Amino acid sequence: MAELTAVVVDDEPPAVRRLCRSLESIEGLRVVGASSRATEAADLIKRLAPDILFIDIAMPKLGGFEVVDRVSAHRTAVVFVTAHHEHAAEAFEIDAADYLLKPVSQARLEGAVERSRRWLQGTSDRRKPAEDKSIWVWTNREFVRIGVSDIEWIEAQGNYVWVHAGNHGGMLRTTVTAVEDWLDPAQFIRVHRSVICRIASIAALSRRPSGALQARLKDGSLVPVGRTFVAEVRSRLGLAA
């Protein structure tokens, strides 16, 4: 197994030291650089060209996303290590290899290294068709990847959306509209202002006692079909108006 190299960036020096010690105990990984100054991080990454970048998000003067943007031309797997859960939507948009919440357990860190290895071996979303992309969701006190091909439907829940994917669903801080813009319109359809469904997951349409239309999905879920979405839903399903 080829050795991987890593760079660590965090504005708190003690956090840098702790993370470096934890990473150095992982077989097949070597920390080649570290910095507590985000303004210097981009030059460090360009010079060392690490396989994996472990970086905080909320840092003074220059945030983690800005640093990553400056080195986007480099084929480096990005692992965000942060105390903030609300940036996961941005992380999946830039194809981060993993998203870790502090404090990070050794087992979770080792998992992030393995995910980064797979990312480097060609699992990057940039190299795959849209249907093979993945999305980050919060579940069971950690962020996990869910393949877009596994998503059955998505519903808004306040300032979040809940992604339904069999037994692997989870929550993401974003909007239905933002997710809709990212999904393949050939595979998904918005059926309500708060609901997106995979077209292939729609098993039936029926009327509620009130007269409103609803869709029954293959997993048994019943979701509302908004009045302004009815015509498009019928058309996409090949039904007469």
C-alpha positions in Angstrom: 0.0 0.0 0.0 1.5 3.3 -1.1 2.3 5.8 1.6 0.1 8.9 1.8 1.3 12.4 2.8 -0.7 14.9 4.7 -0.6 18.6 5.7 -2.5 19.9 8.7 -3.9 23.5 9.0 -5.6 24.8 12.1 -5.4 28.3 13.7 -4.9 26.7 17.1 -1.4 25.4 17.6 -2.4 22.8 20.3 -5.0 21.5 17.9 -2.4 21.2 15.2 -0.1 19.2 17.5 -2.8 16.9 18.7 -4.0 16.1 15.1 -0.4 15.6 13.9 0.2 13.1 16.7 -2.9 11.2 15.9 -2.2 11.1 12.2 1.4 10.0 12.7 0.2 6.9 14.5 -1.8 5.8 11.4 0.1 3.2 9.3 0.8 4.3 5.7 0.4 8.1 6.4 3.2 10.6 6.9 2.6 14.2 8.0 4.9 16.4 5.8 3.8 19.8 7.0 1.6 21.8 9.4 0.6 25.4 10.0 -1.4 27.4 12.4 -1.5 30.4 9.9 -4.1 30.0 7.2 -2.6 32.9 5.2 0.5 30.7 4.8 -1.3 27.5 4.2 -1.9 27.8 0.4 1.9 28.3 -0.3 2.7 25.4 2.0 0.2 23.1 0.2 1.5 24.1 -3.2 5.1 23.5 -2.2 4.5 20.1 -0.5 1.7 18.8 -2.8 0.2 16.5 -0.1 -2.1 13.7 -0.8 -4.5 14.8 2.0 -5.2 18.2 3.5 -6.7 18.3 7.1 -8.0 21.8 7.6 -10.2 23.7 10.0 -13.0 25.9 8.5 -13.4 28.9 10.9 -10.0 30.6 11.0 -9.1 34.3 11.2 -8.2 36.3 8.0 -8.6 33.3 5.8 -11.2 30.5 6.2 -10.7 26.8 5.2 -12.9 27.1 2.1 -10.9 30.0 0.9 -7.6 28.1 1.4 -9.0 25.1 -0.5 -10.2 27.4 -3.3 -6.6 28.8 -3.7 -5.2 25.3 -4.2 -8.1 23.8 -6.2 -5.8 23.0 -9.1 -3.9 20.5 -6.9 -5.3 16.9 -6.7 -5.5 16.8 -2.9 -8.1 15.1 -0.9 -9.6 17.6 1.5 -10.7 16.6 5.0 -12.4 19.4 7.0 -11.8 19.1 10.8 -14.1 21.6 12.5 -16.3 22.4 15.4 -19.1 23.7 13.1 -21.6 21.3 11.6 -23.4 23.9 9.4 -20.9 24.0 6.6 -21.4 20.4 5.4 -23.4 21.6 2.4 -20.5 23.6 1.2 -18.2 20.7 1.8 -20.1 18.3 -0.4 -20.3 21.0 -3.1 -16.5 21.1 -3.4 -16.2 17.3 -3.1 -14.5 17.0 0.3 -13.2 13.5 1.1 -14.5 13.8 4.6 -16.0 16.2 7.2 -15.0 15.6 10.8 -16.4 17.3 13.9 -14.2 18.1 16.8 -13.3 16.3 19.0 -12.3 13.6 16.5 -11.8 10.0 17.7 -8.9 8.0 16.4 -11.2 5.5 14.7 -13.0 8.3 12.8 -9.7 9.8 11.8 -8.5 6.5 10.4 -11.8 6.3 8.5 -11.1 9.7 7.0 -7.7 8.6 5.8 -9.3 5.5 4.1 -12.0 7.7 2.4 -9.2 10.0 1.2 -7.3 7.1 -0.2 -10.4 6.0 -2.2 -10.9 9.6 -3.3 -7.4 9.7 -4.6 -7.8 6.3 -6.4 -10.5 7.8 -8.6 -13.7 8.2 -6.6 -13.7 12.0 -6.9 -17.1 13.3 -8.0 -15.3 15.3 -10.6 -14.5 12.0 -12.4 -17.9 10.4 -12.1 -21.3 11.0 -13.8 -23.8 13.0 -11.7 -25.8 10.0 -10.6 -22.6 8.6 -8.9 -22.0 11.7 -6.8 -22.4 11.7 -3.0 -23.9 14.1 -0.4 -22.9 14.7 3.2 -25.6 14.2 5.8 -25.6 14.3 9.6 -26.7 11.2 11.3 -25.9 9.3 14.5 -23.6 12.1 15.7 -21.4 12.1 12.6 -21.4 13.2 9.0 -21.6 10.3 6.4 -21.6 10.2 2.7 -24.8 9.0 0.9 -24.6 8.2 -2.8 -27.0 10.2 -5.0 -27.9 6.9 -6.6 -29.3 5.8 -3.2 -31.5 8.9 -2.6 -35.2 8.2 -2.8 -36.6 11.5 -1.7 -35.7 14.7 0.1 -37.9 16.9 2.3 -37.5 20.3 3.9 -37.5 20.5 7.7 -37.1 24.1 8.8 -33.6 25.3 8.0 -32.5 21.8 7.1 -33.4 19.0 4.6 -33.8 15.4 5.4 -32.4 13.0 2.8 -34.2 9.7 2.7 -32.0 6.9 1.4 -33.3 3.6 2.8 -31.6 3.0 6.1 -28.9 5.6 5.4 -30.8 8.8 5.6 -29.7 12.0 7.4 -30.0 15.7 7.8 -28.2 18.5 5.9 -28.3 22.3 6.6 -29.4 23.6 3.2 -32.5 24.3 1.2 -34.6 22.1 -1.1 -33.9 24.6 -3.9 -30.2 24.4 -3.4 -30.3 20.6 -3.5 -32.6 20.6 -6.6 -30.0 22.7 -8.5 -27.4 20.1 -7.8 -29.4 17.0 -8.6 -29.8 15.5 -12.1 -33.2 16.8 -13.4 -33.5 13.6 -15.5 -33.5 11.5 -12.3 -35.3 13.8 -9.8 -38.4 16.0 -9.8 -39.7 18.5 -7.4 -43.3 17.5 -6.5 -43.9 20.1 -3.8 -42.2 23.3 -2.6 -40.8 21.2 0.3 -40.2 17.8 -1.4 -38.0 16.3 -4.2 -38.5 12.7 -5.3 -36.5 10.3 -7.5 -38.8 9.8 -10.4 -38.2 6.0 -10.4 -39.2 5.9 -6.7 -42.8 7.2 -7.4 -45.0 4.1 -7.4 -48.5 5.7 -7.5 -50.5 8.9 -7.5 -53.8 9.2 -5.6 -56.2 11.8 -4.2 -56.5 12.6 -0.6 -60.0 13.1 0.9 -59.4 16.8 0.5 -58.9 16.4 -3.2 -55.2 17.2 -3.1 -52.8 14.9 -5.0 -50.3 12.8 -3.2 -47.5 10.4 -4.4 -46.9 7.0 -2.9 -43.2 6.0 -3.1 -41.7 2.5 -3.3 -40.7 2.7 0.3 -44.3 3.3 1.3 -43.9 7.0 2.1 -46.8 9.3 1.1 -45.7 12.8 0.0 -47.8 15.7 -1.1 -47.9 16.9 -4.7 -48.3 20.7 -4.8 -51.0 22.1 -7.0 -48.4 24.1 -9.1 -46.3 20.9 -9.6 -49.2 18.6 -10.8 -48.9 19.2 -14.5 -45.1 18.6 -14.5 -45.4 15.5 -12.4 -48.0 14.0 -14.7 -46.0 14.8 -17.7 -42.7 13.3 -16.3 -44.6 10.1 -15.4 -46.2 9.9 -18.8 -49.7 10.3 -17.5 -52.6 12.1 -19.3 -53.4 15.5 -18.1 
